Amino acid sequence: MDIVVAEVGGNVSCVRLNGRLDAPGADQIGTRFTASVVDPGRNAVIDLTGVSFVASMGLRLLISSARALQLKGAKMVLFGAPNLVQDVFEQAALDQIIPIASTEQQALAQLGA
């Protein structure tokens, strides 16, 4: 699992994930993901176009980070999930917890960026 963090505008971080967001993948990037997303307390868009699979530990990482970010007054939006990943999100009703967009532009628009 790879992670790349970039700044998009003044108060938004873009985190691009690549690989399998399963238990080993979530464990591999968990600390860096949390440090990149939650610690700064800025809005974040999460690029999932390179994520081929997501399991319960990956969902847990996304949900716990989104909730921690919300406590800091910021928001996370996911975007670009491939069909297989999107199916898992729908089954888990993840959109009830974290906003999900199709494109980066839509994700930024949901943040008002």
N, CA, C and O atoms as CSV, one atom per row, in Angstrom:
chain,resi,resn,atom,element,x,y,z
A,1,MET,N,N,0.846,-1.169,0.000
A,1,MET,CA,C,0.000,0.000,0.000
A,1,MET,C,C,0.889,1.229,0.000
A,1,MET,O,O,1.766,1.371,0.853
A,2,ASP,N,N,0.662,2.118,-0.960
A,2,ASP,CA,C,1.427,3.361,-1.049
A,2,ASP,C,C,0.534,4.538,-0.699
A,2,ASP,O,O,-0.678,4.496,-0.910
A,3,ILE,N,N,1.144,5.590,-0.160
A,3,ILE,CA,C,0.433,6.806,0.196
A,3,ILE,C,C,1.258,8.012,-0.238
A,3,ILE,O,O,2.461,8.073,0.013
A,4,VAL,N,N,0.603,8.969,-0.890
A,4,VAL,CA,C,1.242,10.212,-1.295
A,4,VAL,C,C,0.346,11.351,-0.827
A,4,VAL,O,O,-0.857,11.355,-1.089
A,5,VAL,N,N,0.940,12.311,-0.136
A,5,VAL,CA,C,0.174,13.434,0.406
A,5,VAL,C,C,0.604,14.718,-0.290
A,5,VAL,O,O,1.795,14.992,-0.446
A,6,ALA,N,N,-0.388,15.500,-0.705
A,6,ALA,CA,C,-0.116,16.781,-1.349
A,6,ALA,C,C,-1.097,17.817,-0.826
A,6,ALA,O,O,-2.179,17.472,-0.351
A,7,GLU,N,N,-0.721,19.077,-0.913
A,7,GLU,CA,C,-1.611,20.161,-0.518
A,7,GLU,C,C,-2.385,20.618,-1.739
A,7,GLU,O,O,-1.813,20.813,-2.812
A,8,VAL,N,N,-3.694,20.789,-1.572
A,8,VAL,CA,C,-4.552,21.274,-2.650
A,8,VAL,C,C,-5.254,22.503,-2.107
A,8,VAL,O,O,-6.268,22.385,-1.418
A,9,GLY,N,N,-4.734,23.665,-2.405
A,9,GLY,CA,C,-5.335,24.873,-1.855
A,9,GLY,C,C,-4.854,25.110,-0.435
A,9,GLY,O,O,-4.038,24.356,0.095
A,10,GLY,N,N,-5.367,26.157,0.168
A,10,GLY,CA,C,-4.881,26.585,1.473
A,10,GLY,C,C,-5.232,25.685,2.633
A,10,GLY,O,O,-4.438,25.554,3.565
A,11,ASN,N,N,-6.394,25.061,2.611
A,11,ASN,CA,C,-6.818,24.302,3.781
A,11,ASN,C,C,-7.264,22.880,3.440
A,11,ASN,O,O,-8.085,22.299,4.149
A,12,VAL,N,N,-6.723,22.319,2.356
A,12,VAL,CA,C,-7.133,20.977,1.947
A,12,VAL,C,C,-5.898,20.134,1.622
A,12,VAL,O,O,-5.011,20.552,0.879
A,13,SER,N,N,-5.872,18.934,2.204
A,13,SER,CA,C,-4.841,17.964,1.862
A,13,SER,C,C,-5.457,16.923,0.933
A,13,SER,O,O,-6.622,16.556,1.088
A,14,CYS,N,N,-4.673,16.450,-0.029
A,14,CYS,CA,C,-5.104,15.368,-0.897
A,14,CYS,C,C,-4.195,14.176,-0.617
A,14,CYS,O,O,-2.974,14.253,-0.756
A,15,VAL,N,N,-4.818,13.085,-0.221
A,15,VAL,CA,C,-4.071,11.861,0.080
A,15,VAL,C,C,-4.412,10.840,-0.989
A,15,VAL,O,O,-5.569,10.446,-1.132
A,16,ARG,N,N,-3.405,10.410,-1.742
A,16,ARG,CA,C,-3.605,9.441,-2.819
A,16,ARG,C,C,-3.128,8.075,-2.333
A,16,ARG,O,O,-1.978,7.908,-1.929
A,17,LEU,N,N,-4.038,7.105,-2.382
A,17,LEU,CA,C,-3.724,5.748,-1.945
A,17,LEU,C,C,-3.618,4.828,-3.152
A,17,LEU,O,O,-4.338,4.992,-4.136
A,18,ASN,N,N,-2.717,3.865,-3.066
A,18,ASN,CA,C,-2.508,2.926,-4.156
A,18,ASN,C,C,-2.206,1.549,-3.577
A,18,ASN,O,O,-1.257,1.383,-2.811
A,19,GLY,N,N,-3.021,0.562,-3.946
A,19,GLY,CA,C,-2.796,-0.803,-3.476
A,19,GLY,C,C,-4.050,-1.378,-2.855
A,19,GLY,O,O,-5.165,-0.959,-3.167
A,20,ARG,N,N,-3.855,-2.341,-1.972
A,20,ARG,CA,C,-4.965,-3.030,-1.303
A,20,ARG,C,C,-5.129,-2.470,0.099
A,20,ARG,O,O,-4.196,-2.488,0.901
A,21,LEU,N,N,-6.320,-1.975,0.386
A,21,LEU,CA,C,-6.606,-1.439,1.709
A,21,LEU,C,C,-7.254,-2.541,2.561
A,21,LEU,O,O,-8.380,-2.417,3.042
A,22,ASP,N,N,-6.484,-3.618,2.720
A,22,ASP,CA,C,-6.898,-4.744,3.550
A,22,ASP,C,C,-6.153,-4.622,4.880
A,22,ASP,O,O,-5.552,-3.583,5.152
A,23,ALA,N,N,-6.182,-5.657,5.705
A,23,ALA,CA,C,-5.531,-5.585,7.015
A,23,ALA,C,C,-4.033,-5.246,6.910
A,23,ALA,O,O,-3.577,-4.325,7.588
A,24,PRO,N,N,-3.259,-5.960,6.081
A,24,PRO,CA,C,-1.834,-5.601,5.977
A,24,PRO,C,C,-1.622,-4.191,5.404
A,24,PRO,O,O,-0.740,-3.461,5.855
A,25,GLY,N,N,-2.433,-3.818,4.411
A,25,GLY,CA,C,-2.299,-2.496,3.809
A,25,GLY,C,C,-2.647,-1.387,4.783
A,25,GLY,O,O,-1.936,-0.386,4.871
A,26,ALA,N,N,-3.748,-1.561,5.523
A,26,ALA,CA,C,-4.162,-0.562,6.511
A,26,ALA,C,C,-3.118,-0.449,7.618
A,26,ALA,O,O,-2.825,0.648,8.093
A,27,ASP,N,N,-2.564,-1.577,8.024
A,27,ASP,CA,C,-1.525,-1.576,9.052
A,27,ASP,C,C,-0.269,-0.853,8.555
A,27,ASP,O,O,0.375,-0.112,9.298
A,28,GLN,N,N,0.056,-1.083,7.298
A,28,GLN,CA,C,1.258,-0.488,6.709
A,28,GLN,C,C,1.175,1.033,6.644
A,28,GLN,O,O,2.175,1.709,6.886
A,29,ILE,N,N,0.005,1.587,6.320
A,29,ILE,CA,C,-0.109,3.043,6.146
A,29,ILE,C,C,-0.849,3.742,7.284
A,29,ILE,O,O,-0.925,4.971,7.297
A,30,GLY,N,N,-1.390,2.994,8.231
A,30,GLY,CA,C,-2.245,3.570,9.269
A,30,GLY,C,C,-1.672,4.773,9.978
A,30,GLY,O,O,-2.323,5.815,10.046
A,31,THR,N,N,-0.471,4.655,10.507
A,31,THR,CA,C,0.138,5.754,11.260
A,31,THR,C,C,0.381,6.961,10.371
A,31,THR,O,O,0.072,8.088,10.756
A,32,ARG,N,N,0.930,6.736,9.186
A,32,ARG,CA,C,1.213,7.860,8.277
A,32,ARG,C,C,-0.083,8.504,7.790
A,32,ARG,O,O,-0.161,9.727,7.677
A,33,PHE,N,N,-1.106,7.685,7.500
A,33,PHE,CA,C,-2.386,8.212,7.057
A,33,PHE,C,C,-2.989,9.107,8.132
A,33,PHE,O,O,-3.417,10.226,7.849
A,34,THR,N,N,-3.018,8.614,9.352
A,34,THR,CA,C,-3.571,9.394,10.461
A,34,THR,C,C,-2.773,10.677,10.675
A,34,THR,O,O,-3.358,11.743,10.868
A,35,ALA,N,N,-1.460,10.584,10.644
A,35,ALA,CA,C,-0.619,11.766,10.825
A,35,ALA,C,C,-0.826,12.781,9.709
A,35,ALA,O,O,-0.776,13.987,9.952
A,36,SER,N,N,-1.057,12.306,8.494
A,36,SER,CA,C,-1.231,13.198,7.345
A,36,SER,C,C,-2.616,13.825,7.296
A,36,SER,O,O,-2.778,14.958,6.844
A,37,VAL,N,N,-3.617,13.079,7.765
A,37,VAL,CA,C,-5.000,13.538,7.642
A,37,VAL,C,C,-5.503,14.190,8.921
A,37,VAL,O,O,-6.014,15.309,8.890
A,38,VAL,N,N,-5.363,13.502,10.036
A,38,VAL,CA,C,-5.984,13.967,11.272
A,38,VAL,C,C,-5.141,15.019,11.991
A,38,VAL,O,O,-5.672,16.048,12.409
A,39,ASP,N,N,-3.852,14.782,12.139
A,39,ASP,CA,C,-3.012,15.676,12.933
A,39,ASP,C,C,-3.068,17.136,12.489
A,39,ASP,O,O,-3.159,18.019,13.342
A,40,PRO,N,N,-3.017,17.427,11.172
A,40,PRO,CA,C,-3.078,18.840,10.773
A,40,PRO,C,C,-4.453,19.477,11.008
A,40,PRO,O,O,-4.559,20.699,11.107
A,41,GLY,N,N,-5.494,18.663,11.098
A,41,GLY,CA,C,-6.839,19.182,11.331
A,41,GLY,C,C,-7.390,19.973,10.165
A,41,GLY,O,O,-8.234,20.851,10.348
A,42,ARG,N,N,-6.917,19.666,8.962
A,42,ARG,CA,C,-7.382,20.344,7.753
A,42,ARG,C,C,-8.349,19.442,7.001
A,42,ARG,O,O,-8.355,18.225,7.189
A,43,ASN,N,N,-9.162,20.048,6.151
A,43,ASN,CA,C,-10.027,19.258,5.279
A,43,ASN,C,C,-9.153,18.350,4.423
A,43,ASN,O,O,-8.012,18.685,4.107
A,44,ALA,N,N,-9.706,17.189,4.051
A,44,ALA,CA,C,-8.931,16.235,3.268
A,44,ALA,C,C,-9.806,15.561,2.219
A,44,ALA,O,O,-10.961,15.222,2.474
A,45,VAL,N,N,-9.236,15.377,1.046
A,45,VAL,CA,C,-9.852,14.550,0.011
A,45,VAL,C,C,-8.952,13.334,-0.160
A,45,VAL,O,O,-7.728,13.452,-0.216
A,46,ILE,N,N,-9.580,12.162,-0.241
A,46,ILE,CA,C,-8.837,10.913,-0.313
A,46,ILE,C,C,-9.066,10.285,-1.683
A,46,ILE,O,O,-10.185,9.903,-2.024
A,47,ASP,N,N,-7.996,10.184,-2.461
A,47,ASP,CA,C,-8.036,9.635,-3.814
A,47,ASP,C,C,-7.899,8.119,-3.749
A,47,ASP,O,O,-6.861,7.591,-3.351
A,48,LEU,N,N,-8.962,7.433,-4.147
A,48,LEU,CA,C,-8.991,5.977,-4.093
A,48,LEU,C,C,-8.887,5.330,-5.474
A,48,LEU,O,O,-9.125,4.130,-5.607
A,49,THR,N,N,-8.537,6.103,-6.502
A,49,THR,CA,C,-8.495,5.547,-7.858
A,49,THR,C,C,-7.509,4.385,-7.973
A,49,THR,O,O,-7.694,3.508,-8.817
A,50,GLY,N,N,-6.472,4.364,-7.146
A,50,GLY,CA,C,-5.477,3.304,-7.197
A,50,GLY,C,C,-5.712,2.180,-6.205
A,50,GLY,O,O,-4.862,1.301,-6.060
A,51,VAL,N,N,-6.849,2.191,-5.516
A,51,VAL,CA,C,-7.140,1.161,-4.519
A,51,VAL,C,C,-7.918,0.034,-5.194
A,51,VAL,O,O,-9.017,0.251,-5.704
A,52,SER,N,N,-7.351,-1.152,-5.195
A,52,SER,CA,C,-7.967,-2.283,-5.900
A,52,SER,C,C,-8.896,-3.106,-5.016
A,52,SER,O,O,-9.728,-3.860,-5.521
A,53,PHE,N,N,-8.759,-2.964,-3.691
A,53,PHE,CA,C,-9.540,-3.784,-2.768
A,53,PHE,C,C,-9.606,-3.078,-1.432
A,53,PHE,O,O,-8.641,-2.433,-1.019
A,54,VAL,N,N,-10.735,-3.193,-0.750
A,54,VAL,CA,C,-10.852,-2.658,0.605
A,54,VAL,C,C,-11.542,-3.695,1.481
A,54,VAL,O,O,-12.519,-4.320,1.068
A,55,ALA,N,N,-11.022,-3.873,2.695
A,55,ALA,CA,C,-11.585,-4.814,3.663
A,55,ALA,C,C,-11.960,-4.044,4.929
A,55,ALA,O,O,-11.817,-2.822,4.990
A,56,SER,N,N,-12.433,-4.759,5.918
A,56,SER,CA,C,-12.937,-4.120,7.135
A,56,SER,C,C,-11.899,-3.245,7.836
A,56,SER,O,O,-12.250,-2.195,8.374
A,57,MET,N,N,-10.652,-3.646,7.842
A,57,MET,CA,C,-9.619,-2.818,8.484
A,57,MET,C,C,-9.398,-1.517,7.721
A,57,MET,O,O,-9.099,-0.486,8.325
A,58,GLY,N,N,-9.542,-1.558,6.412
A,58,GLY,CA,C,-9.446,-0.335,5.617
A,58,GLY,C,C,-10.610,0.590,5.900
A,58,GLY,O,O,-10.433,1.801,6.029
A,59,LEU,N,N,-11.821,0.011,6.000
A,59,LEU,CA,C,-12.996,0.810,6.359
A,59,LEU,C,C,-12.813,1.437,7.732
A,59,LEU,O,O,-13.135,2.606,7.941
A,60,ARG,N,N,-12.300,0.662,8.649
A,60,ARG,CA,C,-12.076,1.159,10.015
A,60,ARG,C,C,-11.112,2.340,10.011
A,60,ARG,O,O,-11.353,3.331,10.701
A,61,LEU,N,N,-10.033,2.251,9.251
A,61,LEU,CA,C,-9.064,3.342,9.163
A,61,LEU,C,C,-9.727,4.610,8.621
A,61,LEU,O,O,-9.531,5.697,9.165
A,62,LEU,N,N,-10.506,4.470,7.556
A,62,LEU,CA,C,-11.174,5.632,6.967
A,62,LEU,C,C,-12.186,6.245,7.937
A,62,LEU,O,O,-12.228,7.464,8.108
A,63,ILE,N,N,-12.994,5.404,8.564
A,63,ILE,CA,C,-14.031,5.899,9.478
A,63,ILE,C,C,-13.417,6.559,10.714
A,63,ILE,O,O,-13.842,7.645,11.107
A,64,SER,N,N,-12.437,5.923,11.320
A,64,SER,CA,C,-11.832,6.504,12.531
A,64,SER,C,C,-11.132,7.817,12.213
A,64,SER,O,O,-11.168,8.746,13.019
A,65,SER,N,N,-10.502,7.905,11.063
A,65,SER,CA,C,-9.835,9.156,10.674
A,65,SER,C,C,-10.852,10.257,10.391
A,65,SER,O,O,-10.653,11.408,10.780
A,66,ALA,N,N,-11.949,9.897,9.706
A,66,ALA,CA,C,-12.988,10.886,9.404
A,66,ALA,C,C,-13.621,11.421,10.685
A,66,ALA,O,O,-13.876,12.620,10.799
A,67,ARG,N,N,-13.873,10.548,11.635
A,67,ARG,CA,C,-14.481,10.974,12.906
A,67,ARG,C,C,-13.519,11.837,13.710
A,67,ARG,O,O,-13.933,12.839,14.293
A,68,ALA,N,N,-12.247,11.469,13.752
A,68,ALA,CA,C,-11.253,12.266,14.468
A,68,ALA,C,C,-11.103,13.639,13.816
A,68,ALA,O,O,-10.952,14.648,14.504
A,69,LEU,N,N,-11.146,13.667,12.502
A,69,LEU,CA,C,-11.049,14.928,11.768
A,69,LEU,C,C,-12.263,15.807,12.064
A,69,LEU,O,O,-12.137,17.020,12.233
A,70,GLN,N,N,-13.426,15.190,12.123
A,70,GLN,CA,C,-14.657,15.922,12.409
A,70,GLN,C,C,-14.588,16.579,13.790
A,70,GLN,O,O,-15.096,17.685,13.970
A,71,LEU,N,N,-13.975,15.923,14.752
A,71,LEU,CA,C,-13.813,16.492,16.090
A,71,LEU,C,C,-12.938,17.742,16.065
A,71,LEU,O,O,-13.026,18.590,16.954
A,72,LYS,N,N,-12.099,17.849,15.048
A,72,LYS,CA,C,-11.244,19.029,14.898
A,72,LYS,C,C,-11.901,20.100,14.034
A,72,LYS,O,O,-11.290,21.127,13.736
A,73,GLY,N,N,-13.148,19.857,13.633
A,73,GLY,CA,C,-13.878,20.838,12.839
A,73,GLY,C,C,-13.556,20.787,11.358
A,73,GLY,O,O,-13.809,21.754,10.641
A,74,ALA,N,N,-13.006,19.685,10.888
A,74,ALA,CA,C,-12.670,19.530,9.474
A,74,ALA,C,C,-13.432,18.335,8.906
A,74,ALA,O,O,-14.092,17.593,9.633
A,75,LYS,N,N,-13.323,18.170,7.602
A,75,LYS,CA,C,-14.121,17.166,6.904
A,75,LYS,C,C,-13.248,16.361,5.941
A,75,LYS,O,O,-12.265,16.870,5.405
A,76,MET,N,N,-13.620,15.105,5.732
A,76,MET,CA,C,-12.956,14.234,4.772
A,76,MET,C,C,-13.969,13.828,3.707
A,76,MET,O,O,-15.122,13.530,4.018
A,77,VAL,N,N,-13.527,13.819,2.436
A,77,VAL,CA,C,-14.349,13.343,1.336
A,77,VAL,C,C,-13.523,12.331,0.546
A,77,VAL,O,O,-12.369,12.592,0.206
A,78,LEU,N,N,-14.117,11.183,0.259
A,78,LEU,CA,C,-13.474,10.153,-0.553
A,78,LEU,C,C,-13.875,10.343,-2.004
A,78,LEU,O,O,-14.983,10.799,-2.291
A,79,PHE,N,N,-12.966,9.991,-2.935
A,79,PHE,CA,C,-13.343,10.055,-4.348
A,79,PHE,C,C,-12.572,9.032,-5.170
A,79,PHE,O,O,-11.517,8.537,-4.772
A,80,GLY,N,N,-13.148,8.735,-6.343
A,80,GLY,CA,C,-12.474,7.899,-7.329
A,80,GLY,C,C,-12.441,6.415,-7.031
A,80,GLY,O,O,-11.605,5.701,-7.586
A,81,ALA,N,N,-13.322,5.929,-6.176
A,81,ALA,CA,C,-13.297,4.501,-5.836
A,81,ALA,C,C,-13.684,3.655,-7.040
A,81,ALA,O,O,-14.725,3.898,-7.650
A,82,PRO,N,N,-12.859,2.657,-7.400
A,82,PRO,CA,C,-13.229,1.728,-8.469
A,82,PRO,C,C,-14.510,0.966,-8.097
A,82,PRO,O,O,-14.906,0.953,-6.931
A,83,ASN,N,N,-15.152,0.339,-9.075
A,83,ASN,CA,C,-16.437,-0.327,-8.860
A,83,ASN,C,C,-16.422,-1.323,-7.702
A,83,ASN,O,O,-17.334,-1.319,-6.876
A,84,LEU,N,N,-15.401,-2.175,-7.631
A,84,LEU,CA,C,-15.327,-3.171,-6.564
A,84,LEU,C,C,-15.289,-2.500,-5.190
A,84,LEU,O,O,-15.973,-2.930,-4.261
A,85,VAL,N,N,-14.493,-1.455,-5.071
A,85,VAL,CA,C,-14.379,-0.720,-3.808
A,85,VAL,C,C,-15.684,0.017,-3.512
A,85,VAL,O,O,-16.148,0.026,-2.372
A,86,GLN,N,N,-16.273,0.632,-4.532
A,86,GLN,CA,C,-17.538,1.342,-4.366
A,86,GLN,C,C,-18.639,0.387,-3.888
A,86,GLN,O,O,-19.472,0.765,-3.064
A,87,ASP,N,N,-18.643,-0.842,-4.400
A,87,ASP,CA,C,-19.619,-1.843,-3.966
A,87,ASP,C,C,-19.494,-2.126,-2.464
A,87,ASP,O,O,-20.501,-2.244,-1.765
A,88,VAL,N,N,-18.265,-2.234,-1.979
A,88,VAL,CA,C,-18.037,-2.463,-0.553
A,88,VAL,C,C,-18.549,-1.268,0.249
A,88,VAL,O,O,-19.187,-1.439,1.288
A,89,PHE,N,N,-18.266,-0.058,-0.236
A,89,PHE,CA,C,-18.740,1.152,0.447
A,89,PHE,C,C,-20.258,1.169,0.530
A,89,PHE,O,O,-20.822,1.524,1.565
A,90,GLU,N,N,-20.918,0.786,-0.553
A,90,GLU,CA,C,-22.384,0.769,-0.571
A,90,GLU,C,C,-22.933,-0.271,0.400
A,90,GLU,O,O,-23.894,0.001,1.118
A,91,GLN,N,N,-22.333,-1.456,0.428
A,91,GLN,CA,C,-22.786,-2.502,1.349
A,91,GLN,C,C,-22.602,-2.086,2.802
A,91,GLN,O,O,-23.402,-2.452,3.662
A,92,ALA,N,N,-21.555,-1.326,3.075
A,92,ALA,CA,C,-21.269,-0.872,4.439
A,92,ALA,C,C,-21.975,0.444,4.764
A,92,ALA,O,O,-21.874,0.939,5.887
A,93,ALA,N,N,-22.688,1.014,3.791
A,93,ALA,CA,C,-23.347,2.325,3.959
A,93,ALA,C,C,-22.349,3.385,4.428
A,93,ALA,O,O,-22.664,4.227,5.269
A,94,LEU,N,N,-21.152,3.325,3.872
A,94,LEU,CA,C,-20.094,4.250,4.262
A,94,LEU,C,C,-20.456,5.703,3.960
A,94,LEU,O,O,-20.012,6.613,4.660
A,95,ASP,N,N,-21.260,5.920,2.922
A,95,ASP,CA,C,-21.634,7.293,2.562
A,95,ASP,C,C,-22.481,7.956,3.644
A,95,ASP,O,O,-22.674,9.171,3.610
A,96,GLN,N,N,-22.988,7.185,4.600
A,96,GLN,CA,C,-23.721,7.746,5.729
A,96,GLN,C,C,-22.764,8.358,6.758
A,96,GLN,O,O,-23.179,9.127,7.626
A,97,ILE,N,N,-21.486,8.009,6.649
A,97,ILE,CA,C,-20.477,8.481,7.597
A,97,ILE,C,C,-19.493,9.439,6.937
A,97,ILE,O,O,-19.129,10.465,7.510
A,98,ILE,N,N,-19.066,9.089,5.719
A,98,ILE,CA,C,-18.071,9.882,4.991
A,98,ILE,C,C,-18.643,10.207,3.614
A,98,ILE,O,O,-19.087,9.302,2.907
A,99,PRO,N,N,-18.640,11.486,3.220
A,99,PRO,CA,C,-19.102,11.815,1.868
A,99,PRO,C,C,-18.221,11.152,0.811
A,99,PRO,O,O,-17.003,11.064,0.967
A,100,ILE,N,N,-18.858,10.688,-0.267
A,100,ILE,CA,C,-18.146,10.015,-1.356
A,100,ILE,C,C,-18.493,10.718,-2.656
A,100,ILE,O,O,-19.664,10.942,-2.963
A,101,ALA,N,N,-17.457,11.066,-3.420
A,101,ALA,CA,C,-17.636,11.734,-4.708
A,101,ALA,C,C,-17.004,10.883,-5.803
A,101,ALA,O,O,-16.209,9.983,-5.531
A,102,SER,N,N,-17.373,11.185,-7.046
A,102,SER,CA,C,-16.801,10.456,-8.182
A,102,SER,C,C,-15.434,10.993,-8.574
A,102,SER,O,O,-14.529,10.223,-8.898
A,103,THR,N,N,-15.279,12.328,-8.547
A,103,THR,CA,C,-14.042,12.952,-9.020
A,103,THR,C,C,-13.443,13.867,-7.956
A,103,THR,O,O,-14.098,14.227,-6.977
A,104,GLU,N,N,-12.195,14.229,-8.172
A,104,GLU,CA,C,-11.528,15.144,-7.249
A,104,GLU,C,C,-12.237,16.498,-7.228
A,104,GLU,O,O,-12.380,17.108,-6.168
A,105,GLN,N,N,-12.678,16.965,-8.384
A,105,GLN,CA,C,-13.378,18.246,-8.455
A,105,GLN,C,C,-14.668,18.214,-7.632
A,105,GLN,O,O,-14.981,19.174,-6.929
A,106,GLN,N,N,-15.413,17.112,-7.721
A,106,GLN,CA,C,-16.637,16.982,-6.935
A,106,GLN,C,C,-16.324,16.916,-5.440
A,106,GLN,O,O,-17.048,17.487,-4.624
A,107,ALA,N,N,-15.252,16.222,-5.088
A,107,ALA,CA,C,-14.848,16.126,-3.678
A,107,ALA,C,C,-14.487,17.500,-3.139
A,107,ALA,O,O,-14.898,17.870,-2.040
A,108,LEU,N,N,-13.717,18.254,-3.914
A,108,LEU,CA,C,-13.336,19.610,-3.479
A,108,LEU,C,C,-14.566,20.500,-3.375
A,108,LEU,O,O,-14.660,21.320,-2.461
A,109,ALA,N,N,-15.508,20.349,-4.297
A,109,ALA,CA,C,-16.730,21.146,-4.258
A,109,ALA,C,C,-17.521,20.840,-2.987
A,109,ALA,O,O,-18.115,21.747,-2.405
A,110,GLN,N,N,-17.539,19.580,-2.547
A,110,GLN,CA,C,-18.242,19.227,-1.317
A,110,GLN,C,C,-17.601,19.873,-0.098
A,110,GLN,O,O,-18.256,20.077,0.924
A,111,LEU,N,N,-16.326,20.191,-0.209
A,111,LEU,CA,C,-15.617,20.889,0.885
A,111,LEU,C,C,-15.743,22.397,0.747
A,111,LEU,O,O,-15.351,23.144,1.644
A,112,GLY,N,N,-16.292,22.844,-0.378
A,112,GLY,CA,C,-16.378,24.285,-0.623
A,112,GLY,C,C,-15.034,24.874,-1.027
A,112,GLY,O,O,-14.800,26.074,-0.880
A,113,ALA,N,N,-14.156,24.022,-1.536
A,113,ALA,CA,C,-12.812,24.488,-1.934
A,113,ALA,C,C,-12.763,24.857,-3.409
A,113,ALA,O,O,-11.715,25.266,-3.908
